[in-house]
Amino acid sequence: MKAIKNKVQLIGHLGADPEIKIFKENNQLANMRLAVNDRYKNAKGEWVEETQWFNLVAWSKLAQYVEKYLVKGIEVAVEGRLLTKSYTDKNAVKRVSTDIIVSEILILSKKNAVTKELV
């Protein structure tokens, strides 16, 4: 059971083009926002649609892959681990943020739905 601690898998659509940052020694970081839609019946029996947003972070070669192939709107499956950070904002309010550190990404959109050229 050790291998399934702190593991998350999600399927959703990117809400914007990934933001890429390059650091020295060719280390690269990709930040993305993932929208995951859910549909369920409420107590009245009505269908309710709900969207949850997740922060995704990819490093190194995975970030290079993200930069090359992923764009806003593309459907992806991601696997990774949760990382929670606390910080104080500019108004001195303590905030908590949870990111998903991505270890795997799979493109689910059809090839013709991708606007970047797949090489």
C-alpha positions as CSV (number, residue, x, y, z in Angstrom):
1,M,0.0,0.0,0.0
2,K,3.0,2.3,0.2
3,A,2.7,3.2,-3.5
4,I,-0.8,4.7,-3.3
5,K,-0.1,7.2,-0.6
6,N,-0.6,10.9,-1.7
7,K,-1.7,10.0,-5.2
8,V,-4.3,11.8,-7.3
9,Q,-5.7,11.1,-10.8
10,L,-7.9,13.6,-12.6
11,I,-9.4,14.0,-16.1
12,G,-10.3,17.5,-17.2
13,H,-9.7,20.4,-19.6
14,L,-7.0,23.0,-19.4
15,G,-8.5,26.4,-18.6
16,A,-5.7,28.4,-20.2
17,D,-2.4,27.9,-22.1
18,P,0.3,26.6,-19.7
19,E,2.6,29.2,-18.2
20,I,6.3,28.2,-18.7
21,K,9.2,29.3,-16.6
22,I,12.8,28.5,-17.4
23,F,15.5,28.4,-14.7
24,K,19.2,28.1,-15.0
25,E,20.7,24.7,-16.0
26,N,17.7,24.2,-18.4
27,N,15.3,23.3,-15.6
28,Q,11.8,24.2,-16.7
29,L,8.5,24.6,-14.8
30,A,5.0,24.5,-16.3
31,N,1.9,25.8,-14.3
32,M,-1.6,24.9,-15.5
33,R,-5.2,25.1,-14.4
34,L,-7.4,22.1,-14.8
35,A,-11.2,22.2,-14.9
36,V,-12.9,19.0,-13.8
37,N,-16.6,18.8,-14.4
38,D,-19.0,16.8,-12.2
39,R,-22.7,16.1,-12.7
40,Y,-25.0,14.8,-10.0
41,K,-28.7,14.8,-8.9
42,N,-29.5,17.1,-5.9
43,A,-32.1,16.3,-3.2
44,K,-34.9,17.6,-5.5
45,G,-33.9,15.2,-8.2
46,E,-32.5,17.9,-10.5
47,W,-29.3,17.5,-12.4
48,V,-26.5,19.9,-11.1
49,E,-23.3,20.5,-13.0
50,E,-20.3,21.6,-11.0
51,T,-16.8,22.6,-12.1
52,Q,-13.8,22.3,-9.7
53,W,-10.4,24.0,-10.6
54,F,-7.0,22.5,-9.8
55,N,-3.5,23.9,-9.9
56,L,-1.1,21.7,-11.8
57,V,2.7,21.9,-11.7
58,A,5.1,20.0,-14.0
59,W,8.9,20.1,-14.0
60,S,11.8,19.3,-16.3
61,K,11.1,17.0,-19.3
62,L,7.4,16.9,-18.4
63,A,7.3,20.7,-18.5
64,Q,8.9,20.6,-21.9
65,Y,6.2,18.2,-23.1
66,V,3.6,20.5,-21.7
67,E,5.0,23.5,-23.5
68,K,5.2,21.6,-26.8
69,Y,1.8,19.9,-26.9
70,L,-0.7,21.3,-24.4
71,V,-3.0,24.3,-25.1
72,K,-6.2,25.8,-23.5
73,G,-9.2,23.5,-23.9
74,I,-7.4,20.3,-24.4
75,E,-8.6,17.3,-22.5
76,V,-6.0,15.5,-20.4
77,A,-5.7,12.8,-17.8
78,V,-3.1,13.6,-15.1
79,E,-1.5,11.7,-12.2
80,G,0.5,13.2,-9.4
81,R,0.8,14.0,-5.8
82,L,-0.7,16.8,-3.6
83,L,1.5,19.5,-2.2
84,T,-0.1,22.0,0.2
85,K,1.7,25.3,1.0
86,S,0.8,28.1,3.4
87,Y,1.8,31.7,2.8
88,T,1.0,35.3,3.8
89,D,-0.4,37.5,1.1
90,K,0.3,41.2,0.6
91,N,-2.6,42.1,2.9
92,A,-1.0,40.0,5.7
93,V,-3.7,37.3,5.4
94,K,-2.6,33.7,5.9
95,R,-3.5,31.6,2.8
96,V,-3.3,27.9,1.9
97,S,-2.8,26.6,-1.6
98,T,-2.8,23.0,-2.8
99,D,-1.0,22.1,-6.0
100,I,-0.8,18.8,-7.9
101,I,2.7,17.9,-8.7
102,V,2.2,16.1,-12.0
103,S,4.1,12.9,-12.7
104,E,2.2,11.8,-15.8
105,I,0.1,13.4,-18.4
106,L,-2.0,11.8,-21.1
107,I,-3.7,13.8,-23.9
108,L,-7.3,12.6,-24.4
109,S,-8.4,15.1,-27.0
110,K,-8.5,13.9,-30.6
111,K,-5.5,14.8,-32.7
112,N,-7.5,17.3,-34.9
113,A,-8.7,19.1,-31.7
114,V,-5.1,20.1,-30.8
115,T,-4.0,23.4,-32.1
116,K,-0.3,22.9,-31.6
117,E,1.4,20.7,-34.2
118,L,2.0,17.2,-32.8
119,V,5.5,16.1,-33.9
